[in-house]
Amino acid sequence: MPPSVIFVVAHDRRGVMGRGGSLPWHLPEDLKHFRRLTIDKPVIMGRKTYASIGKPLARRQNIVLTRDAQFESPGVDVAHSVAEALDLAAPAAEVAVIGGAEIFRAFSDLVDTAYVTRVEADVEGDVHYDAPARPHREELLSRYSADDRNAYSMTFLRFDYSAHASVTGGSLNESNPSL
Ligand SMILES: NC(=O)c1ccc[n+]([C@@H]2O[C@H](COP(=O)([O-])OP(=O)(O)OC[C@H]3O[C@@H](n4cnc5c(N)ncnc54)[C@H](OP(=O)(O)O)[C@@H]3O)[C@@H](O)[C@H]2O)c1
């Protein structure tokens, strides 16, 4: 069985997820959420996201995607295609794809569940998240209000793209009792 694929992403109300090669915000509460979702799992990221983090994430197998045949970096496994990245992640039951935007696009047909932090702000940025254009079920997990450590409120959401969610052929809406 190939591992199931989750996305873990934070974006603002208009989909902005990056600026100038890094995150457009510092939100410790979202970093905690990210850690909880990814700890002890393989994580797959693009070479630019790896550069922005600057080091391998602890307690996770770090898989970096690049087309550069020469690329290497201590503590990371290097993949040159989506299939190779998934092979490196097996036999884990679940792999976390953690961005950036290019990598989310490359895995959009494979994602089972996306954990999305919607940052309740409109920020400037140059990298946008394109949500997979597939039937899904959206679930509200929790909300967090801005405080002195987190400049913006956040809404933690889960999008289920699994085959079960797609049998209706359209987006499921929790408020529609007929679904
Ligand atoms: N808010 C969030 O949740 C979040 C999460 C992650 C990142 N970010 C932000 O997003 C930005 C980076 O995103 P990005 O879209 O510019 O870059 P990225 O997706 O991190 O990395 C792109 C690179 O990945 C490699 N790549 C892409 N597709 C590939 C494929 N099919 N096969 C092999 N290699 C492939 C290429 O590396 P080479 O050029 O080496 O060939 C490409 O240049 C940063 O601002 C970062 O801070 C935000």
Ligand as a Chemical Component Dictionary entry (heavy atoms), coordinates in Angstrom:
data_LIG
# 
_chem_comp.id                   LIG 
_chem_comp.type                 NON-POLYMER 
_chem_comp.pdbx_formal_charge   0 
_chem_comp.three_letter_code    LIG 
# 
loop_
_chem_comp_atom.comp_id 
_chem_comp_atom.atom_id 
_chem_comp_atom.alt_atom_id 
_chem_comp_atom.type_symbol 
_chem_comp_atom.charge 
_chem_comp_atom.model_Cartn_x 
_chem_comp_atom.model_Cartn_y 
_chem_comp_atom.model_Cartn_z 
_chem_comp_atom.pdbx_ordinal 
LIG N1  N1  N 0  2.518  28.876 4.280   1  
LIG C1  C1  C 0  2.926  27.606 4.141   2  
LIG O1  O1  O 0  2.291  26.675 4.630   3  
LIG C2  C2  C 0  4.185  27.341 3.365   4  
LIG C3  C3  C 0  4.689  26.031 3.274   5  
LIG C4  C4  C 0  5.848  25.823 2.535   6  
LIG C5  C5  C 0  6.457  26.869 1.885   7  
LIG N2  N2  N 1  5.938  28.103 1.996   8  
LIG C6  C6  C 0  6.542  29.240 1.264   9  
LIG O2  O2  O 0  6.417  28.987 -0.128  10 
LIG C7  C7  C 0  7.547  29.532 -0.817  11 
LIG C8  C8  C 0  8.250  28.436 -1.588  12 
LIG O3  O3  O 0  7.341  27.813 -2.489  13 
LIG P1  P1  P 0  7.659  27.642 -4.052  14 
LIG O4  O4  O 0  6.430  27.148 -4.722  15 
LIG O5  O5  O -1 8.296  28.891 -4.557  16 
LIG O6  O6  O 0  8.825  26.535 -4.066  17 
LIG P2  P2  P 0  8.874  25.007 -3.535  18 
LIG O7  O7  O 0  7.632  24.307 -3.985  19 
LIG O8  O8  O 0  9.253  24.966 -2.115  20 
LIG O9  O9  O 0  10.129 24.452 -4.343  21 
LIG C9  C9  C 0  10.144 24.508 -5.750  22 
LIG C10 C10 C 0  11.320 23.653 -6.236  23 
LIG O10 O10 O 0  11.005 22.263 -6.026  24 
LIG C11 C11 C 0  11.585 21.503 -7.074  25 
LIG N3  N3  N 0  10.510 20.818 -7.794  26 
LIG C12 C12 C 0  9.244  21.275 -8.017  27 
LIG N4  N4  N 0  8.528  20.356 -8.668  28 
LIG C13 C13 C 0  9.349  19.292 -8.861  29 
LIG C14 C14 C 0  9.176  18.010 -9.495  30 
LIG N5  N5  N 0  8.011  17.638 -10.043 31 
LIG N6  N6  N 0  10.227 17.162 -9.519  32 
LIG C15 C15 C 0  11.411 17.523 -8.950  33 
LIG N7  N7  N 0  11.626 18.721 -8.347  34 
LIG C16 C16 C 0  10.597 19.584 -8.300  35 
LIG C17 C17 C 0  12.353 22.481 -7.963  36 
LIG O11 O11 O 0  13.651 22.558 -7.369  37 
LIG P3  P3  P 0  14.971 22.946 -8.230  38 
LIG O12 O12 O 0  14.792 24.367 -8.642  39 
LIG O13 O13 O 0  16.092 22.712 -7.253  40 
LIG O14 O14 O 0  15.010 21.984 -9.386  41 
LIG C18 C18 C 0  11.594 23.779 -7.724  42 
LIG O15 O15 O 0  12.350 24.945 -8.007  43 
LIG C19 C19 C 0  8.397  30.174 0.255   44 
LIG O16 O16 O 0  8.014  31.543 0.372   45 
LIG C20 C20 C 0  8.010  29.407 1.504   46 
LIG O17 O17 O 0  8.251  30.132 2.691   47 
LIG C21 C21 C 0  4.818  28.377 2.708   48 
# 
loop_
_chem_comp_bond.comp_id 
_chem_comp_bond.atom_id_1 
_chem_comp_bond.atom_id_2 
_chem_comp_bond.value_order 
_chem_comp_bond.pdbx_ordinal 
LIG N1  C1  SING 1  
LIG C1  O1  DOUB 2  
LIG C1  C2  SING 3  
LIG C2  C3  SING 4  
LIG C2  C21 DOUB 5  
LIG C3  C4  DOUB 6  
LIG C4  C5  SING 7  
LIG C5  N2  DOUB 8  
LIG N2  C6  SING 9  
LIG N2  C21 SING 10 
LIG C6  O2  SING 11 
LIG C6  C20 SING 12 
LIG O2  C7  SING 13 
LIG C7  C8  SING 14 
LIG C7  C19 SING 15 
LIG C8  O3  SING 16 
LIG O3  P1  SING 17 
LIG P1  O4  DOUB 18 
LIG P1  O5  SING 19 
LIG P1  O6  SING 20 
LIG O6  P2  SING 21 
LIG P2  O7  DOUB 22 
LIG P2  O8  SING 23 
LIG P2  O9  SING 24 
LIG O9  C9  SING 25 
LIG C9  C10 SING 26 
LIG C10 O10 SING 27 
LIG C10 C18 SING 28 
LIG O10 C11 SING 29 
LIG C11 N3  SING 30 
LIG C11 C17 SING 31 
LIG N3  C12 SING 32 
LIG N3  C16 SING 33 
LIG C12 N4  DOUB 34 
LIG N4  C13 SING 35 
LIG C13 C14 SING 36 
LIG C13 C16 DOUB 37 
LIG C14 N5  SING 38 
LIG C14 N6  DOUB 39 
LIG N6  C15 SING 40 
LIG C15 N7  DOUB 41 
LIG N7  C16 SING 42 
LIG C17 O11 SING 43 
LIG C17 C18 SING 44 
LIG O11 P3  SING 45 
LIG P3  O12 DOUB 46 
LIG P3  O13 SING 47 
LIG P3  O14 SING 48 
LIG C18 O15 SING 49 
LIG C19 O16 SING 50 
LIG C19 C20 SING 51 
LIG C20 O17 SING 52 
# 
